[in-house]
Amino acid sequence: MSTHDIASAPQSASDQIDSKPLTGNQKNLIWLVVVANISEFFDMFLIGFVVSLLTKPWNLTGWEAGIILACSGLGTVVGSIMWGALADRIGRRRSFFWCVLLFTVFTAITLLTPERGWVILALLRVLVGMGVGGLNITSIPYVQEFVPAKRRGLLAGLASVFIPLGLLLGAQAQQWLAAPIGWRGLIALGALPVLLLIWLRQMPESPRFLQSMGRDDEARAAYAWALQIPAEQVGSLPEIEATNASSFGVIFRKYPKQLAIITLGSFSFILGSFTVQSWGQTLLKDGFGFEAAMVGGLFTIVSVADMLGRLGSAWLADRIGRRWVMLSFGLLGAVGCVIAALAQDPWLFFAGILIVMTFGDGAFGILNAFGAEQFPNEARSTGLGLGYGIGAMAKVVGPFLMGALIGGDAIKQNVTRDAVPPAFYLFAVLLIIGGVLYMFAKETRDVSLEKI
């Protein structure tokens, strides 16, 4: 075939996506996903601030506070696995809808929790977490299947990049609204994202999912929506064999290496950074003596640094590759853990936390997007949800670990600095392990989803 023939050959739908600038509709979908993830993680992160506020009034021990935070993590584990599988069966869009509805409804019900009802609060956080855990898992493939391959790392990563804005909003809410509206008022703010369901009505289902279900006409219409052209101008559909969604058994049998990397890598990064994120406020306030308002201000800085780290990891992933980003961010996060472990000065401890969150947590700008790219279309959400969901058990282990280390009783909470060195040395090791593990994953920079 001549050069002229190649140039004049009709483009496929995926070629059209890859060759054209982002349309308004594609940007609209990306912004919906970004706002949804900010909103749900505002709610999820806020529980850390609420627990900090309730520690004294409710006479919470370190163990009881750990249970509340661990239940939030447990919900995300169940939600990631459940909604990951459902997204490959009922679609990315429908799963997105139910995840938003689930976490907002049970957030609203949390307002009915009685005083000192920490057990009820913990149980409700499981149900909230189920919605939160599923939304990020379903939204990343949703975006990936609508955007160009060369920009997929950044554009899909944006679903996770701006999540720290949820922490920023939580910090601001604690600083300015905790006194006038109380903890129930703070929780009520987490129910507002139910309005996102109106926005979602404008979006179609993923074309790759529709093709995998044998619904080619709907897939063509979805591509037309994304490209903002008539359906008859959409090129040939990419070769995707219509098939049933993968079961967990298929994931274990056909993709054991991918599953192991995502599971162990996610576990390492989550335990190495999520626990810092969950307990950092408490350690700064009760361990290092900062006032609550100061803690809110400091975590505003942390959230901005975390967001910049996530944006950096997503941007770099399309330039130097996903694997090298994960390794370098893991190593730099470990450096921050060592600084925090050795710190005697409160501000040096804060500097360590800042580095951990910028790089250790900053790796999440590409972590789930990279994980999703390890599986083919029909198994993408199931594989990501199962691997990340099992790995997210770190969200359960972490708070219990810190609760056990901090200790205390119903009269007085012994939140001291004694727990800092062993915990943060452990986190450093985990971040190094996580970074090394992702070096064994398949590099997917510039690779079409159909070739995975």
C-alpha positions as CSV (number, residue, x, y, z in Angstrom):
1,M,0.0,0.0,0.0
2,S,1.4,3.4,-1.0
3,T,1.8,6.4,1.4
4,H,-1.1,8.0,-0.3
5,D,-3.3,5.0,0.2
6,I,-2.5,4.9,3.9
7,A,-3.2,8.6,4.3
8,S,-6.6,8.3,2.5
9,A,-7.7,5.1,4.2
10,P,-10.9,5.6,6.2
11,Q,-10.3,6.1,9.9
12,S,-11.9,3.8,12.5
13,A,-13.9,5.3,15.3
14,S,-11.0,4.9,17.7
15,D,-8.6,6.5,15.2
16,Q,-11.0,9.5,15.0
17,I,-10.9,9.7,18.8
18,D,-7.1,9.6,18.8
19,S,-6.6,12.1,16.0
20,K,-9.1,14.9,16.9
21,P,-8.9,17.5,19.7
22,L,-11.1,16.9,22.7
23,T,-14.7,18.0,22.0
24,G,-17.0,19.7,24.4
25,N,-18.8,16.5,25.2
26,Q,-15.6,14.7,26.1
27,K,-14.5,17.5,28.4
28,N,-18.0,17.5,29.9
29,L,-17.7,13.8,30.8
30,I,-14.2,14.4,32.2
31,W,-15.4,17.2,34.4
32,L,-18.4,15.2,35.6
33,V,-16.0,12.5,36.8
34,V,-13.7,15.0,38.3
35,V,-16.4,16.7,40.3
36,A,-18.0,13.4,41.4
37,N,-14.7,12.1,42.7
38,I,-14.0,15.4,44.6
39,S,-17.5,15.2,46.1
40,E,-17.4,11.7,47.2
41,F,-13.9,11.9,48.7
42,F,-14.9,15.2,50.4
43,D,-17.4,13.0,52.2
44,M,-14.9,10.2,52.8
45,F,-12.1,12.4,54.0
46,L,-14.4,14.4,56.2
47,I,-14.9,11.4,58.5
48,G,-11.2,11.9,59.6
49,F,-12.0,15.5,60.6
50,V,-15.3,14.4,62.3
51,V,-13.6,11.7,64.3
52,S,-11.0,14.3,65.4
53,L,-13.9,16.5,66.6
54,L,-15.7,13.7,68.4
55,T,-12.7,12.2,70.1
56,K,-13.1,14.2,73.3
57,P,-16.9,14.8,73.4
58,W,-17.7,11.1,72.8
59,N,-14.8,9.8,74.9
60,L,-13.5,7.7,72.0
61,T,-10.6,5.5,72.6
62,G,-8.0,5.1,69.9
63,W,-9.4,1.7,69.2
64,E,-13.0,3.0,68.7
65,A,-11.8,5.8,66.5
66,G,-9.9,3.2,64.5
67,I,-13.0,1.1,64.1
68,I,-14.9,4.1,62.6
69,L,-12.2,4.8,60.1
70,A,-11.6,1.2,59.4
71,C,-15.3,0.7,58.6
72,S,-15.1,3.5,56.0
73,G,-12.2,1.5,54.5
74,L,-14.1,-1.7,54.7
75,G,-16.9,-0.2,52.7
76,T,-14.5,0.9,49.9
77,V,-13.1,-2.6,49.7
78,V,-16.6,-4.1,49.2
79,G,-17.6,-1.3,46.9
80,S,-14.5,-1.6,44.7
81,I,-15.0,-5.3,44.2
82,M,-18.8,-5.3,43.8
83,W,-19.1,-2.3,41.5
84,G,-16.0,-3.2,39.5
85,A,-17.7,-6.5,38.5
86,L,-21.1,-4.8,38.0
87,A,-19.6,-2.1,35.7
88,D,-18.6,-4.9,33.3
89,R,-22.1,-6.3,33.4
90,I,-24.5,-3.4,33.6
91,G,-22.3,-0.7,32.2
92,R,-20.0,2.1,33.4
93,R,-22.7,4.7,33.4
94,R,-25.4,2.8,35.4
95,S,-22.8,1.8,37.9
96,F,-21.7,5.4,38.2
97,F,-25.3,6.4,38.9
98,W,-25.8,3.8,41.7
99,C,-22.5,4.6,43.4
100,V,-23.4,8.3,43.7
101,L,-26.9,7.5,44.9
102,L,-25.6,5.0,47.5
103,F,-23.0,7.2,49.2
104,T,-25.2,10.3,49.3
105,V,-28.3,8.5,50.7
106,F,-26.4,6.8,53.5
107,T,-24.5,10.0,54.2
108,A,-27.8,11.7,54.8
109,I,-29.0,8.8,57.0
110,T,-25.8,9.4,59.1
111,L,-27.4,12.6,60.4
112,L,-29.7,10.5,62.5
113,T,-26.8,8.9,64.5
114,P,-27.5,9.4,68.3
115,E,-24.9,11.1,70.6
116,R,-22.0,8.7,71.4
117,G,-23.5,6.3,68.8
118,W,-20.1,5.4,67.4
119,V,-21.2,1.8,66.5
120,I,-24.0,3.1,64.4
121,L,-21.7,5.7,62.8
122,A,-19.2,3.0,62.0
123,L,-21.9,0.7,60.3
124,L,-23.2,3.6,58.2
125,R,-19.7,4.4,57.1
126,V,-19.5,0.9,55.6
127,L,-22.4,1.6,53.4
128,V,-21.2,5.1,52.5
129,G,-17.8,3.6,51.6
130,M,-19.4,1.0,49.3
131,G,-20.5,3.9,47.1
132,V,-17.3,5.8,47.4
133,G,-15.1,2.7,46.6
134,G,-17.1,1.9,43.5
135,L,-17.2,5.3,41.9
136,N,-13.5,5.8,41.2
137,I,-13.3,2.2,39.9
138,T,-16.1,2.7,37.5
139,S,-15.3,6.3,36.5
140,I,-11.8,5.6,35.3
141,P,-12.7,3.0,32.6
142,Y,-15.6,5.3,31.7
143,V,-13.2,8.1,30.8
144,Q,-10.5,5.8,29.3
145,E,-12.9,4.5,26.8
146,F,-13.8,7.9,25.4
147,V,-10.4,9.6,25.1
148,P,-7.2,9.5,22.9
149,A,-4.6,6.8,23.7
150,K,-1.7,9.3,23.8
151,R,-3.4,11.4,26.5
152,R,-5.2,8.6,28.3
153,G,-2.9,8.6,31.3
154,L,-3.5,12.3,32.1
155,L,-7.2,12.4,31.1
156,A,-8.2,9.3,33.0
157,G,-5.9,10.2,35.8
158,L,-7.8,13.4,36.3
159,A,-10.5,11.3,38.0
160,S,-8.1,10.8,40.8
161,V,-5.9,14.0,40.5
162,F,-8.4,16.4,42.0
163,I,-9.5,14.1,44.8
164,P,-7.3,16.0,47.2
165,L,-9.7,19.0,46.7
166,G,-12.1,16.9,48.7
167,L,-9.5,17.0,51.5
168,L,-9.0,20.7,51.0
169,L,-12.8,21.3,51.2
170,G,-12.9,19.1,54.3
171,A,-10.1,21.1,55.9
172,Q,-11.8,24.4,55.1
173,A,-15.2,23.0,56.4
174,Q,-13.6,22.0,59.6
175,Q,-11.8,25.3,60.0
176,W,-14.7,27.6,59.3
177,L,-17.9,25.6,59.7
178,A,-17.2,23.0,62.5
179,A,-18.1,25.5,65.3
180,P,-21.3,27.0,63.8
181,I,-22.9,23.9,62.3
182,G,-21.3,21.1,64.3
183,W,-20.3,17.6,63.1
184,R,-23.8,16.8,61.8
185,G,-23.8,19.9,59.7
186,L,-20.4,18.8,58.2
187,I,-21.8,15.4,57.4
188,A,-24.9,16.9,55.8
189,L,-22.6,18.7,53.2
190,G,-21.6,15.2,52.0
191,A,-25.2,14.5,50.7
192,L,-25.2,17.4,48.2
193,P,-23.5,15.4,45.4
194,V,-26.8,13.7,44.7
195,L,-27.3,16.6,42.3
196,L,-24.6,15.1,40.1
197,L,-27.2,12.6,38.9
198,I,-28.9,15.4,36.9
199,W,-25.5,16.1,35.1
200,L,-25.0,12.4,34.4
201,R,-28.3,12.3,32.3
202,Q,-26.4,14.0,29.5
203,M,-23.8,11.2,29.1
204,P,-24.1,8.0,27.1
205,E,-22.8,4.6,28.0
206,S,-19.1,3.7,27.1
207,P,-18.9,2.6,23.4
208,R,-16.4,-0.1,24.3
209,F,-18.8,-1.6,26.9
210,L,-21.6,-1.4,24.4
211,Q,-19.6,-3.2,21.7
212,S,-18.6,-5.9,24.2
213,M,-22.3,-6.5,24.8
214,G,-23.0,-6.7,21.0
215,R,-24.8,-3.3,20.9
216,D,-23.0,-1.8,17.9
217,D,-25.6,0.8,16.9
218,E,-25.5,2.3,20.4
219,A,-21.7,2.2,20.4
220,R,-21.7,4.1,17.1
221,A,-24.1,6.7,18.6
222,A,-21.8,7.0,21.7
223,Y,-18.8,7.6,19.5
224,A,-20.8,10.2,17.5
225,W,-21.7,12.0,20.8
226,A,-18.0,12.0,21.9
227,L,-16.8,13.3,18.5
228,Q,-19.9,15.6,18.1
229,I,-20.5,14.4,14.5
230,P,-23.5,12.6,12.9
231,A,-23.5,8.9,13.5
232,E,-23.1,8.2,9.8
233,Q,-19.7,10.0,9.8
234,V,-18.3,7.7,12.5
235,G,-15.7,5.4,11.1
236,S,-15.7,1.6,11.4
237,L,-15.9,0.4,15.0
238,P,-12.8,-1.1,16.5
239,E,-12.5,-4.9,16.6
240,I,-14.0,-5.9,19.9
241,E,-15.5,-9.3,20.2
242,A,-18.9,-9.4,21.8
243,T,-18.5,-11.4,25.0
244,N,-19.9,-12.0,28.4
245,A,-18.3,-9.9,31.2
246,S,-15.5,-11.6,33.0
247,S,-16.1,-13.4,36.3
248,F,-13.8,-13.3,39.2
249,G,-12.8,-16.9,38.3
250,V,-11.7,-15.7,34.8
251,I,-9.6,-12.9,36.4
252,F,-7.8,-15.4,38.7
253,R,-7.3,-17.9,35.9
254,K,-6.4,-15.7,32.9
255,Y,-4.8,-12.6,34.5
256,P,-3.1,-13.8,37.8
257,K,0.0,-11.7,37.3
258,Q,-1.9,-8.5,36.6
259,L,-4.2,-9.2,39.6
260,A,-1.2,-9.8,41.9
261,I,0.6,-6.6,40.9
262,I,-2.4,-4.4,41.3
263,T,-3.5,-6.1,44.6
264,L,-0.1,-6.0,46.3
265,G,0.9,-2.6,44.7
266,S,-2.4,-1.0,45.8
267,F,-2.1,-2.4,49.3
268,S,1.4,-1.1,49.7
269,F,0.7,2.4,48.4
270,I,-2.6,2.7,50.3
271,L,-1.2,1.5,53.7
272,G,1.8,3.7,53.1
273,S,-0.1,6.9,52.5
274,F,-3.8,6.4,53.4
275,T,-3.1,5.9,57.0
276,V,-1.0,9.1,57.1
277,Q,-4.0,10.9,55.5
278,S,-6.5,9.4,58.0
279,W,-4.5,9.9,61.1
280,G,-2.3,12.8,60.2
281,Q,-4.7,15.3,61.6
282,T,-5.0,13.5,64.9
283,L,-1.2,13.1,65.3
284,L,-0.7,16.8,64.5
285,K,-3.4,17.9,67.0
286,D,-3.1,15.5,69.9
287,G,0.5,14.2,69.4
288,F,2.3,17.4,68.4
289,G,0.0,19.9,70.1
290,F,-1.3,21.9,67.1
291,E,-4.7,23.7,67.6
292,A,-7.6,22.3,65.6
293,A,-7.8,25.4,63.4
294,M,-4.1,25.2,62.7
295,V,-4.5,21.5,61.7
296,G,-7.2,22.5,59.2
297,G,-4.8,25.1,57.8
298,L,-1.9,22.7,57.5
299,F,-4.0,20.1,55.8
300,T,-5.1,22.7,53.3
301,I,-1.4,22.9,52.3
302,V,-1.2,19.1,52.3
303,S,-4.2,18.8,50.0
304,V,-2.8,21.3,47.5
305,A,0.6,19.5,47.5
306,D,-1.2,16.1,47.1
307,M,-3.1,17.4,44.1
308,L,0.0,18.7,42.5
309,G,1.7,15.4,43.1
310,R,-1.2,13.5,41.5
311,L,-1.3,15.9,38.5
312,G,2.4,15.4,38.1
313,S,2.2,11.6,38.2
314,A,-0.7,11.6,35.6
315,W,1.2,14.0,33.3
316,L,4.5,12.2,33.6
317,A,2.8,8.9,32.9
318,D,2.2,9.9,29.3
319,R,5.8,11.0,28.9
320,I,8.2,8.7,30.7
321,G,5.8,5.8,31.2
322,R,3.6,4.5,34.0
323,R,6.1,2.1,35.6
324,W,8.9,4.7,36.1
325,V,6.4,7.1,37.6
326,M,5.2,4.6,40.1
327,L,8.8,3.6,41.1
328,S,10.0,7.2,41.5
329,F,7.0,8.4,43.4
330,G,7.2,5.4,45.8
331,L,10.8,6.1,46.6
332,L,10.2,9.8,47.2
333,G,7.2,9.1,49.4
334,A,9.4,6.7,51.4
335,V,11.9,9.6,52.0
336,G,9.1,11.6,53.5
337,C,8.1,8.7,55.8
338,V,11.7,8.5,57.2
339,I,11.8,12.3,57.8
340,A,8.5,12.0,59.8
341,A,9.8,9.0,61.7
342,L,12.9,10.8,62.8
343,A,11.2,14.2,63.5
344,Q,11.2,15.6,67.0
345,D,10.2,19.1,65.9
346,P,6.5,19.4,65.0
347,W,7.2,21.4,61.8
348,L,9.7,18.8,60.6
349,F,7.1,16.1,61.2
350,F,4.7,18.1,59.1
351,A,7.3,18.5,56.4
352,G,7.6,14.6,56.3
353,I,3.8,14.3,56.0
354,L,3.8,16.9,53.2
355,I,6.4,14.8,51.2
356,V,4.6,11.6,51.8
357,M,1.3,13.0,50.5
358,T,2.9,14.8,47.5
359,F,4.6,11.6,46.2
360,G,3.3,8.5,48.1
361,D,-0.3,9.6,47.7
362,G,0.5,11.6,44.6
363,A,1.1,8.3,42.8
364,F,-2.7,7.7,42.9
365,G,-2.9,10.2,40.0
366,I,-2.0,7.2,37.7
367,L,-2.3,4.1,40.0
368,N,-5.8,3.1,39.2
369,A,-5.7,4.3,35.6
370,F,-2.6,2.1,35.1
371,G,-4.3,-0.8,36.9
372,A,-7.3,-0.6,34.6
373,E,-5.0,-0.7,31.5
374,Q,-3.7,-4.1,32.5
375,F,-7.0,-5.8,31.5
376,P,-8.9,-6.0,28.2
377,N,-12.2,-4.2,27.6
378,E,-14.5,-7.0,28.9
379,A,-12.5,-7.4,32.1
380,R,-11.3,-3.9,32.7
381,S,-13.5,-2.9,35.6
382,T,-13.8,-6.4,37.1
383,G,-10.0,-6.8,37.2
384,L,-9.3,-3.3,38.5
385,G,-12.1,-3.5,41.1
386,L,-11.0,-6.9,42.4
387,G,-7.3,-6.0,42.5
388,Y,-7.7,-2.6,44.0
389,G,-10.5,-3.8,46.3
390,I,-8.4,-6.6,47.8
391,G,-5.5,-4.2,48.1
392,A,-7.7,-1.6,49.7
393,M,-7.9,-3.9,52.7
394,A,-5.0,-1.6,53.8
395,K,-7.7,1.0,54.5
396,V,-9.0,-1.5,57.2
397,V,-5.6,-2.6,58.5
398,G,-4.2,1.0,58.6
399,P,-6.7,2.6,61.0
400,F,-6.7,-0.5,63.3
401,L,-2.9,-0.5,63.3
402,M,-2.7,3.1,64.3
403,G,-5.6,2.7,66.7
404,A,-3.7,-0.1,68.4
405,L,-0.5,1.8,68.5
406,I,-2.1,5.0,69.8
407,G,-4.2,3.2,72.4
408,G,-6.1,4.8,75.2
409,D,-9.3,4.2,77.2
410,A,-12.8,5.6,77.5
411,I,-11.6,8.3,79.9
412,K,-8.4,9.6,78.2
413,Q,-6.9,9.0,74.7
414,N,-3.2,8.4,74.8
415,V,-2.4,10.0,71.5
416,T,1.4,10.5,71.7
417,R,4.4,10.5,69.4
418,D,5.5,7.1,70.5
419,A,3.7,5.4,67.7
420,V,5.2,7.6,65.0
421,P,8.7,6.0,64.4
422,P,7.7,2.3,64.0
423,A,4.6,3.2,61.9
424,F,6.3,5.6,59.5
425,Y,9.3,3.2,59.0
426,L,6.8,0.6,58.0
427,F,5.1,3.0,55.6
428,A,8.5,3.8,54.0
429,V,9.1,0.1,53.4
430,L,5.7,-0.4,51.9
431,L,6.0,2.6,49.5
432,I,9.4,1.2,48.2
433,I,7.8,-2.3,47.8
434,G,4.8,-0.8,45.9
435,G,7.0,1.2,43.5
436,V,9.1,-1.9,42.7
437,L,6.1,-4.1,42.2
438,Y,4.7,-1.8,39.4
439,M,7.9,-2.3,37.5
440,F,6.7,-5.8,36.7
441,A,3.4,-4.5,35.1
442,K,3.0,-4.1,31.4
443,E,3.8,-0.6,30.2
444,T,0.7,0.8,28.4
445,R,1.9,4.3,27.4
446,D,0.5,5.1,23.9
447,V,-1.0,1.6,23.6
448,S,-4.6,1.4,22.2
449,L,-7.1,-0.2,24.6
450,E,-7.9,-2.7,21.9
451,K,-4.3,-4.0,21.9
452,I,-4.2,-4.7,25.6
